Amino acid sequence: MQPFTIGDAAELSGDVCPDQRLIGVLAELDGPIDLELLRAGVEGCLPDQPILSRRVIRHGAATWNATWQDVAVTVADQVIEQSVDDPVTATDALMVAGLPERGPLWRLLLLRSPQRTHLLFLAHHVLLDGATAVAVVGALLGSPAVQEPPPQARRHPLLRPLGLLAGVGRGVSRSSLLVPIRSGFRLRSVTVALEPLHEVARSAGATVNDVLLLAVAETLRRLAESRGERLARLAVSVPVTGGSAGAAGRNQVGAFVVAVPQRRPDESDRELLGRIARRTRWRKQLVRGSSGSPALSYLLAALGRLGWYRPLFERQRAIITLLTNLRGPAQPLNVQGSPVVSLTPVSPALGNVTVVFAAVSYAGRLRVTARLDRSVWAEEPILVDALREALDRLADTA
């Protein structure tokens, strides 16, 4: 048995429906593969991925009392084949169905469709954060584990109590986009070349994450305008991994909130990116300096114990969306000789955040996926077109 960290307890407290708190990576293959060979490959990887050999044991309602138990993994139960018509739609259904807690909280599904073969890796967020999940998927598909850059030197101890401020902002404008989410969702993705985004980010003293913040903000402002609304204040929550979580086998994620400003008259993309970068720099420093904001984790775990987590987050107005940006394999992967064409990330939603964005880089491309609650399905074309136009324009700016 291994005790939960306070970060683990906070993540488990957030699993309050309507769907289980799962993350996923969908890999599209350019050719068929054999299930038994896949299982044999996964079994060979398990000794190097001990995080995949443990399950959650609950001890009462308080999640901080839960523990991890190391268990023997039956690969045939974890690596499963399924025939589907549409792998993306199947991903939605499988994530809604969830994972049983009686075993390790992950699955690798071989999805066979009339078009192409896909591999879907699912895991509970209490088991893996997004960065660790991408690293694990890379290892299972035959790539060296992908790690985030080493974390910066630990900040001065006086900064640590200020880490909670990284997640605080003025809130967002009133919007019909903030309504309690329902069970079920759709995934829609846009793919763009990665290097042009790096170039435009460098020219503005920004990062690719800042570029994504600008694209996401423009997308949601366009969506709000289609409803006759104006998002003057638009705040986004951005997870930040601890950097060594994968190696340590721990889920260590903090988050900062950044308000994305509106464009000024005659302001260029580079100028606006510079303003966004200045806002994100300090908040990122705060959350990294606080080791994932343990104060916030204690608060979230307490809300879960009191039964206030879901009611509070269904009424929140601190953020309008979440944006996760993950570093995937830089070199193309192949499984049993079949090239991996693309990776699609899937991030969990919570409370009243009806649109959640996740991005992952792979072999020189960046795929941005929007998870859409039922309340925004009617405006799906507007959202996808706006996201594609924003990313293409920013890439052309380079």
C-alpha beads as a LAMMPS data file, in Angstrom:
LAMMPS data file: protein, C-alpha beads

398 atoms
397 bonds

1 atom types
1 bond types

-500.0 500.0 xlo xhi
-500.0 500.0 ylo yhi
-500.0 500.0 zlo zhi

Masses

1 110.0

Atoms # bond

1 1 1 0.000 0.000 0.000
2 1 1 1.121 3.545 -0.772
3 1 1 -0.580 6.614 0.714
4 1 1 -2.271 9.202 -1.472
5 1 1 -0.591 12.545 -1.939
6 1 1 -2.771 15.598 -1.391
7 1 1 -2.674 16.076 -5.163
8 1 1 -4.092 12.557 -5.621
9 1 1 -6.828 13.325 -3.094
10 1 1 -7.764 16.534 -4.902
11 1 1 -7.980 14.736 -8.262
12 1 1 -10.176 11.960 -6.868
13 1 1 -12.427 14.552 -5.211
14 1 1 -13.021 16.055 -8.663
15 1 1 -14.571 12.820 -9.948
16 1 1 -18.129 13.972 -9.263
17 1 1 -19.943 13.124 -12.505
18 1 1 -21.683 13.424 -14.892
19 1 1 -18.831 11.377 -16.442
20 1 1 -15.764 9.790 -14.873
21 1 1 -12.694 12.022 -14.837
22 1 1 -10.694 10.369 -17.630
23 1 1 -7.933 11.500 -19.961
24 1 1 -7.213 9.866 -23.289
25 1 1 -4.884 9.692 -26.276
26 1 1 -6.208 8.378 -29.602
27 1 1 -3.532 7.169 -32.051
28 1 1 -4.465 6.695 -35.705
29 1 1 -2.506 3.953 -37.504
30 1 1 -1.842 3.593 -41.200
31 1 1 -2.387 -0.157 -41.257
32 1 1 -3.721 -3.098 -39.204
33 1 1 -1.924 -4.635 -36.228
34 1 1 -2.235 -7.903 -34.290
35 1 1 -3.887 -7.912 -30.863
36 1 1 -1.713 -10.662 -29.354
37 1 1 1.492 -8.959 -30.473
38 1 1 0.189 -5.721 -28.968
39 1 1 -0.531 -7.436 -25.653
40 1 1 2.925 -9.004 -25.632
41 1 1 4.512 -5.607 -26.238
42 1 1 2.521 -3.990 -23.421
43 1 1 3.416 -6.820 -21.045
44 1 1 7.073 -6.232 -21.824
45 1 1 6.705 -2.514 -21.005
46 1 1 4.953 -2.980 -17.642
47 1 1 8.127 -3.439 -15.529
48 1 1 9.277 0.011 -16.714
49 1 1 5.852 1.565 -16.047
50 1 1 5.036 0.650 -12.402
51 1 1 2.374 3.351 -12.316
52 1 1 0.206 1.058 -14.494
53 1 1 0.229 -1.710 -11.858
54 1 1 -1.677 -0.033 -9.052
55 1 1 -5.307 0.570 -8.169
56 1 1 -7.225 2.846 -5.844
57 1 1 -8.462 1.565 -2.477
58 1 1 -10.967 3.899 -0.804
59 1 1 -11.243 4.137 2.979
60 1 1 -14.366 6.157 3.645
61 1 1 -15.642 9.362 2.052
62 1 1 -12.507 11.461 2.551
63 1 1 -10.278 10.971 -0.489
64 1 1 -7.113 11.790 1.482
65 1 1 -7.649 8.459 3.305
66 1 1 -7.464 6.486 0.042
67 1 1 -4.373 4.434 -0.768
68 1 1 -2.664 2.908 -3.789
69 1 1 -2.345 -0.873 -3.941
70 1 1 0.148 -2.607 -6.226
71 1 1 -1.574 -5.418 -8.126
72 1 1 -0.732 -8.009 -10.743
73 1 1 -1.865 -6.809 -14.165
74 1 1 -3.756 -9.191 -16.430
75 1 1 -2.865 -7.762 -19.824
76 1 1 -5.845 -9.446 -21.521
77 1 1 -8.156 -7.420 -19.254
78 1 1 -6.377 -4.122 -19.948
79 1 1 -5.647 -4.422 -23.691
80 1 1 -8.891 -5.066 -25.555
81 1 1 -10.036 -5.173 -29.182
82 1 1 -13.299 -3.616 -30.356
83 1 1 -14.923 -3.128 -33.779
84 1 1 -16.357 0.376 -34.283
85 1 1 -17.873 2.428 -37.079
86 1 1 -16.222 5.717 -36.086
87 1 1 -13.222 5.705 -33.680
88 1 1 -13.799 9.310 -32.559
89 1 1 -17.442 8.665 -31.689
90 1 1 -16.399 5.415 -29.999
91 1 1 -13.913 7.393 -27.907
92 1 1 -16.754 9.558 -26.610
93 1 1 -18.815 6.495 -25.682
94 1 1 -15.931 4.643 -24.026
95 1 1 -14.996 7.633 -21.884
96 1 1 -18.616 8.067 -20.814
97 1 1 -18.779 4.372 -19.863
98 1 1 -15.751 4.889 -17.594
99 1 1 -13.359 2.443 -15.917
100 1 1 -14.075 0.152 -12.940
101 1 1 -12.074 0.820 -9.777
102 1 1 -11.580 -2.891 -9.036
103 1 1 -8.421 -2.873 -11.174
104 1 1 -5.797 -0.474 -12.536
105 1 1 -7.515 2.647 -13.848
106 1 1 -6.325 2.446 -17.464
107 1 1 -7.162 0.644 -20.708
108 1 1 -5.562 0.327 -24.138
109 1 1 -8.204 -0.378 -26.780
110 1 1 -7.525 -1.585 -30.304
111 1 1 -10.336 0.001 -32.333
112 1 1 -10.902 -1.508 -35.758
113 1 1 -13.058 0.481 -38.172
114 1 1 -13.802 0.155 -41.897
115 1 1 -11.406 3.052 -42.572
116 1 1 -8.362 2.700 -40.300
117 1 1 -7.094 1.079 -37.126
118 1 1 -6.819 3.235 -33.988
119 1 1 -5.369 2.735 -30.522
120 1 1 -7.109 4.467 -27.631
121 1 1 -5.342 4.827 -24.288
122 1 1 -7.649 5.765 -21.406
123 1 1 -6.653 6.543 -17.817
124 1 1 -8.212 8.136 -14.778
125 1 1 -6.753 11.551 -14.007
126 1 1 -5.944 10.404 -10.466
127 1 1 -3.564 7.818 -11.975
128 1 1 -1.864 9.964 -14.619
129 1 1 -1.648 13.623 -15.533
130 1 1 -1.691 14.550 -19.216
131 1 1 2.084 14.851 -19.638
132 1 1 2.683 11.480 -17.997
133 1 1 -0.075 9.868 -20.089
134 1 1 1.584 10.990 -23.330
135 1 1 4.916 9.630 -22.071
136 1 1 3.314 6.299 -21.168
137 1 1 1.580 6.041 -24.551
138 1 1 4.877 6.731 -26.313
139 1 1 6.539 3.969 -24.304
140 1 1 3.717 1.493 -25.025
141 1 1 4.002 2.291 -28.741
142 1 1 7.742 1.706 -28.761
143 1 1 9.076 5.233 -28.244
144 1 1 11.357 6.404 -25.425
145 1 1 9.319 8.099 -22.730
146 1 1 8.576 11.727 -23.571
147 1 1 9.286 14.012 -20.638
148 1 1 8.551 17.649 -20.123
149 1 1 11.605 19.933 -19.872
150 1 1 13.231 19.824 -16.428
151 1 1 11.414 22.129 -14.003
152 1 1 13.044 25.442 -13.313
153 1 1 15.011 25.907 -10.138
154 1 1 12.756 25.990 -7.085
155 1 1 11.556 29.489 -6.330
156 1 1 12.293 31.397 -3.172
157 1 1 10.264 30.012 -0.228
158 1 1 8.470 33.363 0.091
159 1 1 6.838 32.706 -3.290
160 1 1 5.297 29.419 -2.221
161 1 1 2.410 30.857 -0.173
162 1 1 1.598 33.029 -3.204
163 1 1 1.099 29.980 -5.427
164 1 1 -2.631 30.016 -4.727
165 1 1 -2.796 33.456 -6.368
166 1 1 -1.817 31.864 -9.684
167 1 1 -5.316 30.409 -9.832
168 1 1 -7.143 33.619 -8.908
169 1 1 -8.495 36.242 -11.294
170 1 1 -11.295 38.735 -11.774
171 1 1 -13.521 36.124 -13.343
172 1 1 -15.236 36.187 -16.723
173 1 1 -18.075 38.056 -18.347
174 1 1 -21.532 36.567 -17.932
175 1 1 -22.092 34.046 -20.692
176 1 1 -24.499 31.317 -21.697
177 1 1 -21.400 29.188 -22.320
178 1 1 -21.209 28.601 -18.556
179 1 1 -23.933 26.039 -17.863
180 1 1 -23.705 22.703 -15.996
181 1 1 -22.276 20.078 -18.321
182 1 1 -24.179 16.900 -19.136
183 1 1 -23.081 13.355 -19.815
184 1 1 -21.603 12.788 -23.256
185 1 1 -19.511 15.012 -25.503
186 1 1 -18.088 15.447 -28.994
187 1 1 -14.466 15.805 -30.067
188 1 1 -13.417 18.084 -32.916
189 1 1 -9.776 18.647 -33.903
190 1 1 -7.714 21.094 -35.942
191 1 1 -4.115 20.308 -36.981
192 1 1 -1.418 22.832 -37.907
193 1 1 2.350 22.782 -38.541
194 1 1 4.228 23.320 -35.277
195 1 1 7.350 25.207 -36.425
196 1 1 5.517 28.316 -37.748
197 1 1 3.820 28.656 -34.369
198 1 1 7.215 28.397 -32.674
199 1 1 8.516 31.134 -34.976
200 1 1 5.699 33.588 -34.357
201 1 1 5.912 32.885 -30.606
202 1 1 9.675 33.548 -30.519
203 1 1 9.276 36.768 -32.496
204 1 1 6.884 38.058 -29.812
205 1 1 8.865 36.827 -26.800
206 1 1 6.095 34.299 -26.184
207 1 1 5.562 30.534 -26.179
208 1 1 3.417 28.171 -28.235
209 1 1 1.137 28.001 -25.210
210 1 1 0.599 31.771 -25.503
211 1 1 -0.241 31.309 -29.188
212 1 1 -2.806 28.696 -28.231
213 1 1 -4.284 31.017 -25.607
214 1 1 -4.801 33.661 -28.288
215 1 1 -6.387 31.148 -30.707
216 1 1 -8.674 29.710 -28.025
217 1 1 -9.752 33.175 -26.863
218 1 1 -10.600 34.256 -30.411
219 1 1 -12.557 31.043 -30.909
220 1 1 -14.667 31.480 -27.800
221 1 1 -15.245 35.175 -28.462
222 1 1 -16.510 34.265 -31.945
223 1 1 -18.770 31.615 -30.432
224 1 1 -20.136 34.080 -27.883
225 1 1 -20.764 36.672 -30.611
226 1 1 -22.882 34.107 -32.480
227 1 1 -25.093 34.087 -29.372
228 1 1 -25.244 37.859 -29.184
229 1 1 -22.805 38.023 -26.257
230 1 1 -19.505 39.813 -25.674
231 1 1 -16.703 38.236 -23.656
232 1 1 -14.819 41.313 -22.489
233 1 1 -13.243 39.342 -19.627
234 1 1 -12.096 35.894 -20.734
235 1 1 -10.038 33.769 -18.348
236 1 1 -8.461 30.400 -19.113
237 1 1 -7.158 27.788 -16.679
238 1 1 -3.833 26.247 -17.800
239 1 1 -2.446 23.110 -16.081
240 1 1 1.276 23.025 -15.313
241 1 1 2.994 19.714 -14.650
242 1 1 5.665 19.354 -12.004
243 1 1 8.034 18.005 -14.657
244 1 1 9.169 14.923 -12.735
245 1 1 5.757 13.427 -12.108
246 1 1 6.210 10.709 -14.681
247 1 1 9.512 9.542 -13.282
248 1 1 8.264 9.685 -9.710
249 1 1 5.002 7.946 -10.525
250 1 1 3.021 10.790 -9.003
251 1 1 0.344 13.075 -10.321
252 1 1 1.750 16.540 -9.612
253 1 1 -0.161 19.205 -11.476
254 1 1 -0.767 22.819 -10.644
255 1 1 -2.698 25.362 -12.662
256 1 1 -2.668 29.063 -13.328
257 1 1 -5.441 31.303 -14.607
258 1 1 -4.713 33.921 -17.242
259 1 1 -7.075 36.608 -18.525
260 1 1 -6.624 36.890 -22.299
261 1 1 -6.985 40.585 -23.246
262 1 1 -9.043 41.841 -26.145
263 1 1 -7.221 43.117 -29.204
264 1 1 -6.641 46.867 -29.271
265 1 1 -7.371 48.863 -32.439
266 1 1 -4.633 48.251 -35.034
267 1 1 -2.825 45.821 -32.692
268 1 1 -0.889 43.092 -34.513
269 1 1 -0.784 39.438 -33.531
270 1 1 2.809 39.819 -32.320
271 1 1 1.925 42.778 -30.117
272 1 1 -1.054 40.969 -28.613
273 1 1 1.038 37.824 -28.069
274 1 1 3.603 39.936 -26.234
275 1 1 0.914 41.201 -23.862
276 1 1 -0.370 37.657 -23.250
277 1 1 3.175 36.397 -22.618
278 1 1 3.790 39.038 -19.968
279 1 1 0.625 37.956 -18.182
280 1 1 1.425 34.230 -18.250
281 1 1 5.081 34.514 -17.229
282 1 1 4.495 35.636 -13.655
283 1 1 1.579 33.314 -13.000
284 1 1 3.494 30.321 -14.313
285 1 1 6.394 31.241 -12.042
286 1 1 4.059 31.358 -9.041
287 1 1 2.483 27.971 -9.662
288 1 1 5.829 26.268 -10.356
289 1 1 7.248 27.862 -7.233
290 1 1 4.432 26.387 -5.146
291 1 1 4.976 22.732 -6.184
292 1 1 1.521 22.467 -7.702
293 1 1 -0.213 24.741 -5.170
294 1 1 -0.754 22.277 -2.291
295 1 1 -3.011 24.842 -0.611
296 1 1 -5.416 24.562 -3.539
297 1 1 -5.227 20.757 -3.391
298 1 1 -6.165 20.762 0.294
299 1 1 -9.089 23.066 -0.479
300 1 1 -10.367 20.859 -3.325
301 1 1 -10.059 17.690 -1.250
302 1 1 -12.031 19.358 1.572
303 1 1 -14.752 20.462 -0.860
304 1 1 -15.066 16.868 -2.027
305 1 1 -15.389 15.581 1.546
306 1 1 -18.144 18.123 2.288
307 1 1 -20.021 17.314 -0.917
308 1 1 -19.617 20.878 -2.213
309 1 1 -17.323 20.164 -5.167
310 1 1 -19.928 19.693 -7.885
311 1 1 -22.411 22.389 -6.745
312 1 1 -19.626 24.950 -6.459
313 1 1 -18.022 24.207 -9.815
314 1 1 -21.374 24.164 -11.599
315 1 1 -21.778 27.801 -10.534
316 1 1 -18.221 29.078 -10.940
317 1 1 -17.396 32.167 -13.014
318 1 1 -13.622 32.188 -12.503
319 1 1 -12.802 30.693 -15.931
320 1 1 -14.495 30.166 -19.294
321 1 1 -12.379 27.187 -20.454
322 1 1 -9.363 24.976 -19.798
323 1 1 -6.374 24.606 -22.123
324 1 1 -3.891 21.726 -21.870
325 1 1 -0.786 21.729 -24.091
326 1 1 1.273 18.524 -24.128
327 1 1 4.620 17.682 -25.681
328 1 1 4.393 14.473 -27.707
329 1 1 7.021 12.443 -29.597
330 1 1 9.096 14.554 -31.974
331 1 1 9.818 11.583 -34.244
332 1 1 7.183 9.480 -36.040
333 1 1 6.107 6.291 -34.268
334 1 1 5.090 2.967 -35.709
335 1 1 3.407 -0.064 -34.205
336 1 1 4.216 -3.463 -35.690
337 1 1 5.353 -1.689 -38.846
338 1 1 2.215 0.468 -39.137
339 1 1 3.027 4.214 -38.940
340 1 1 1.185 6.333 -36.376
341 1 1 -0.516 9.022 -38.454
342 1 1 -1.725 11.291 -35.664
343 1 1 -2.302 11.647 -31.920
344 1 1 -5.526 13.163 -30.583
345 1 1 -5.641 14.272 -26.931
346 1 1 -8.796 14.092 -24.812
347 1 1 -9.063 16.140 -21.616
348 1 1 -11.746 15.860 -18.897
349 1 1 -14.399 18.502 -18.265
350 1 1 -15.947 19.594 -14.987
351 1 1 -18.615 21.858 -13.576
352 1 1 -20.014 24.342 -16.082
353 1 1 -17.098 24.557 -18.541
354 1 1 -18.782 23.471 -21.772
355 1 1 -15.725 23.695 -24.069
356 1 1 -12.338 22.252 -23.069
357 1 1 -9.231 22.409 -25.278
358 1 1 -6.289 19.991 -25.363
359 1 1 -3.279 20.158 -27.693
360 1 1 -0.496 17.671 -28.360
361 1 1 2.535 17.947 -30.634
362 1 1 3.624 14.981 -32.722
363 1 1 6.250 14.714 -35.467
364 1 1 6.233 18.412 -36.330
365 1 1 2.466 18.879 -36.164
366 1 1 0.224 20.281 -33.442
367 1 1 -3.298 18.930 -33.017
368 1 1 -5.766 21.014 -30.979
369 1 1 -8.889 19.154 -29.877
370 1 1 -12.038 20.741 -28.478
371 1 1 -14.256 18.695 -26.187
372 1 1 -17.805 19.981 -26.699
373 1 1 -20.635 19.619 -24.216
374 1 1 -24.118 18.954 -25.624
375 1 1 -25.085 22.588 -25.025
376 1 1 -22.701 23.770 -27.792
377 1 1 -23.222 21.024 -30.377
378 1 1 -25.411 23.290 -32.497
379 1 1 -22.538 25.812 -32.849
380 1 1 -19.887 23.182 -33.599
381 1 1 -19.193 24.495 -37.163
382 1 1 -18.688 28.050 -35.879
383 1 1 -16.242 26.889 -33.218
384 1 1 -14.218 24.617 -35.514
385 1 1 -14.002 27.233 -38.290
386 1 1 -12.941 29.930 -35.822
387 1 1 -10.237 27.720 -34.300
388 1 1 -8.886 26.703 -37.711
389 1 1 -8.850 30.302 -38.982
390 1 1 -7.048 31.559 -35.880
391 1 1 -4.350 28.860 -35.989
392 1 1 -3.821 29.176 -39.756
393 1 1 -3.535 32.956 -39.521
394 1 1 -1.043 32.797 -36.677
395 1 1 1.015 30.196 -38.562
396 1 1 0.982 32.436 -41.663
397 1 1 2.171 35.356 -39.529
398 1 1 5.499 33.571 -39.143

Bonds

1 1 1 2
2 1 2 3
3 1 3 4
4 1 4 5
5 1 5 6
6 1 6 7
7 1 7 8
8 1 8 9
9 1 9 10
10 1 10 11
11 1 11 12
12 1 12 13
13 1 13 14
14 1 14 15
15 1 15 16
16 1 16 17
17 1 17 18
18 1 18 19
19 1 19 20
20 1 20 21
21 1 21 22
22 1 22 23
23 1 23 24
24 1 24 25
25 1 25 26
26 1 26 27
27 1 27 28
28 1 28 29
29 1 29 30
30 1 30 31
31 1 31 32
32 1 32 33
33 1 33 34
34 1 34 35
35 1 35 36
36 1 36 37
37 1 37 38
38 1 38 39
39 1 39 40
40 1 40 41
41 1 41 42
42 1 42 43
43 1 43 44
44 1 44 45
45 1 45 46
46 1 46 47
47 1 47 48
48 1 48 49
49 1 49 50
50 1 50 51
51 1 51 52
52 1 52 53
53 1 53 54
54 1 54 55
55 1 55 56
56 1 56 57
57 1 57 58
58 1 58 59
59 1 59 60
60 1 60 61
61 1 61 62
62 1 62 63
63 1 63 64
64 1 64 65
65 1 65 66
66 1 66 67
67 1 67 68
68 1 68 69
69 1 69 70
70 1 70 71
71 1 71 72
72 1 72 73
73 1 73 74
74 1 74 75
75 1 75 76
76 1 76 77
77 1 77 78
78 1 78 79
79 1 79 80
80 1 80 81
81 1 81 82
82 1 82 83
83 1 83 84
84 1 84 85
85 1 85 86
86 1 86 87
87 1 87 88
88 1 88 89
89 1 89 90
90 1 90 91
91 1 91 92
92 1 92 93
93 1 93 94
94 1 94 95
95 1 95 96
96 1 96 97
97 1 97 98
98 1 98 99
99 1 99 100
100 1 100 101
101 1 101 102
102 1 102 103
103 1 103 104
104 1 104 105
105 1 105 106
106 1 106 107
107 1 107 108
108 1 108 109
109 1 109 110
110 1 110 111
111 1 111 112
112 1 112 113
113 1 113 114
114 1 114 115
115 1 115 116
116 1 116 117
117 1 117 118
118 1 118 119
119 1 119 120
120 1 120 121
121 1 121 122
122 1 122 123
123 1 123 124
124 1 124 125
125 1 125 126
126 1 126 127
127 1 127 128
128 1 128 129
129 1 129 130
130 1 130 131
131 1 131 132
132 1 132 133
133 1 133 134
134 1 134 135
135 1 135 136
136 1 136 137
137 1 137 138
138 1 138 139
139 1 139 140
140 1 140 141
141 1 141 142
142 1 142 143
143 1 143 144
144 1 144 145
145 1 145 146
146 1 146 147
147 1 147 148
148 1 148 149
149 1 149 150
150 1 150 151
151 1 151 152
152 1 152 153
153 1 153 154
154 1 154 155
155 1 155 156
156 1 156 157
157 1 157 158
158 1 158 159
159 1 159 160
160 1 160 161
161 1 161 162
162 1 162 163
163 1 163 164
164 1 164 165
165 1 165 166
166 1 166 167
167 1 167 168
168 1 168 169
169 1 169 170
170 1 170 171
171 1 171 172
172 1 172 173
173 1 173 174
174 1 174 175
175 1 175 176
176 1 176 177
177 1 177 178
178 1 178 179
179 1 179 180
180 1 180 181
181 1 181 182
182 1 182 183
183 1 183 184
184 1 184 185
185 1 185 186
186 1 186 187
187 1 187 188
188 1 188 189
189 1 189 190
190 1 190 191
191 1 191 192
192 1 192 193
193 1 193 194
194 1 194 195
195 1 195 196
196 1 196 197
197 1 197 198
198 1 198 199
199 1 199 200
200 1 200 201
201 1 201 202
202 1 202 203
203 1 203 204
204 1 204 205
205 1 205 206
206 1 206 207
207 1 207 208
208 1 208 209
209 1 209 210
210 1 210 211
211 1 211 212
212 1 212 213
213 1 213 214
214 1 214 215
215 1 215 216
216 1 216 217
217 1 217 218
218 1 218 219
219 1 219 220
220 1 220 221
221 1 221 222
222 1 222 223
223 1 223 224
224 1 224 225
225 1 225 226
226 1 226 227
227 1 227 228
228 1 228 229
229 1 229 230
230 1 230 231
231 1 231 232
232 1 232 233
233 1 233 234
234 1 234 235
235 1 235 236
236 1 236 237
237 1 237 238
238 1 238 239
239 1 239 240
240 1 240 241
241 1 241 242
242 1 242 243
243 1 243 244
244 1 244 245
245 1 245 246
246 1 246 247
247 1 247 248
248 1 248 249
249 1 249 250
250 1 250 251
251 1 251 252
252 1 252 253
253 1 253 254
254 1 254 255
255 1 255 256
256 1 256 257
257 1 257 258
258 1 258 259
259 1 259 260
260 1 260 261
261 1 261 262
262 1 262 263
263 1 263 264
264 1 264 265
265 1 265 266
266 1 266 267
267 1 267 268
268 1 268 269
269 1 269 270
270 1 270 271
271 1 271 272
272 1 272 273
273 1 273 274
274 1 274 275
275 1 275 276
276 1 276 277
277 1 277 278
278 1 278 279
279 1 279 280
280 1 280 281
281 1 281 282
282 1 282 283
283 1 283 284
284 1 284 285
285 1 285 286
286 1 286 287
287 1 287 288
288 1 288 289
289 1 289 290
290 1 290 291
291 1 291 292
292 1 292 293
293 1 293 294
294 1 294 295
295 1 295 296
296 1 296 297
297 1 297 298
298 1 298 299
299 1 299 300
300 1 300 301
301 1 301 302
302 1 302 303
303 1 303 304
304 1 304 305
305 1 305 306
306 1 306 307
307 1 307 308
308 1 308 309
309 1 309 310
310 1 310 311
311 1 311 312
312 1 312 313
313 1 313 314
314 1 314 315
315 1 315 316
316 1 316 317
317 1 317 318
318 1 318 319
319 1 319 320
320 1 320 321
321 1 321 322
322 1 322 323
323 1 323 324
324 1 324 325
325 1 325 326
326 1 326 327
327 1 327 328
328 1 328 329
329 1 329 330
330 1 330 331
331 1 331 332
332 1 332 333
333 1 333 334
334 1 334 335
335 1 335 336
336 1 336 337
337 1 337 338
338 1 338 339
339 1 339 340
340 1 340 341
341 1 341 342
342 1 342 343
343 1 343 344
344 1 344 345
345 1 345 346
346 1 346 347
347 1 347 348
348 1 348 349
349 1 349 350
350 1 350 351
351 1 351 352
352 1 352 353
353 1 353 354
354 1 354 355
355 1 355 356
356 1 356 357
357 1 357 358
358 1 358 359
359 1 359 360
360 1 360 361
361 1 361 362
362 1 362 363
363 1 363 364
364 1 364 365
365 1 365 366
366 1 366 367
367 1 367 368
368 1 368 369
369 1 369 370
370 1 370 371
371 1 371 372
372 1 372 373
373 1 373 374
374 1 374 375
375 1 375 376
376 1 376 377
377 1 377 378
378 1 378 379
379 1 379 380
380 1 380 381
381 1 381 382
382 1 382 383
383 1 383 384
384 1 384 385
385 1 385 386
386 1 386 387
387 1 387 388
388 1 388 389
389 1 389 390
390 1 390 391
391 1 391 392
392 1 392 393
393 1 393 394
394 1 394 395
395 1 395 396
396 1 396 397
397 1 397 398
